[in-house]
Amino acid sequence: MTTEAKVGVFVIASVLTLGSGVYLVNNTQTVRGQVPFTTHLRYAGGLAPGASVLFGGIKVGQVTAVRPWAEDPTRIEIALVVKPGTPVNEKSTARVGAISVMAPPALMISTGSSEGRRLTAGDVVPSAETPSLEEIEGRVAKIVDSADALLADLRKDIPSLTGDARTLLANLNKVSGEPNQKRIEQILANADTLLERESPRIAQITDQISDLAKHADSVVGSVEPVISHVDQTVAKVDDTVSSLRQPLTKDLTELESTLQAAHSVLTDVQGMVGANEGDIGETVRNLRSASENVRVLSESLKERPWSLVRTKQPADRRVPQ
């Protein structure tokens, strides 16, 4: 082997060794001492191990694994590591995105909130789903279908709208034609003439309104003393009511006591009447009997007054034959 061949082999081996060392050092610096997290998505969007992890648009780590989640196979578990000190908090959200159209997919983490709790190693970062291309295509297809239906409706309605527009233009042309223009000019001329003729009266009415406003001010000024007197009267009435309140309260209290005493007396009377109801009934019957006897005696005295003097009733007179 010639010297040139040996030198070439040595250079190639040196380059390969240097590249391998740079790659190993880079990977070691990227993984060693970093903080691991996981997140879960339904659509990974082509994310693969080694993809960049961006926190607020800044590269802070990389994806280490992408696999179906063991607890829920319908979701994808994404393992990632970030640099120590990266302020990932409970308000941060992870989603799949790309810096540009041609860039490979990356895992983007939002900055969240300064009030959110900082996540520690092994925590799960909240996620936000990114629409897949199929979903976008489906939405676009729905929009296209809606646009087609709208265009079909417009095709049906455009002829009638065109006819209405033509009718409107014809009416506008008719309204703005020469006869109507002359008529409008005449109306404006009459209005000007009316204003010129009625200007003195308008000025007079304006002056009268001003005088009326001044008179109203004087009336308001004259009413103010009345209002003051009314306030004084109200104050005096208030004082009178305040002075009479205590005697009235005392009289009402005494009246209440009197009513209570009268009520107790009536209660006692009712009790006494109830207790002597039989005797009272007997007394009433005796009084009725005595009254009847007196009535009979009175009638007897009216018919035979001599019975008070004579003990024996005289014989009846005989009528001569």
Secondary structure, 3 states (H helix, E strand, C coil): CCHHHHHHHHHHHHHHHHHHHHHHHHHHHHHCCCEEEEEEECCCCCCCCCCEEEECCEEEEEEEEEEECCCCCCCEEEEEEECCCCCCECCCCEEEECCCCCCCCEEEECCCCCCCCECCCCCECCECCCCCHHHHHHHHHHHHHHHHHHHHHHHHHHHHHHHHHHHHHHHHHHHCCHHHHHHHHHHHHHHHHHHHHHHHHHHHHHHHHHHHHHHHHHHHHHHHHHHHHHHHHHHHHHHHHHHHHHHHHHHHHHHHHHHHHHHHHHHHHHHHHHHCHHHHHHHHHHHHHHHHHHHHHHHHHHHCHHHHCCCCCCCCCCCCC
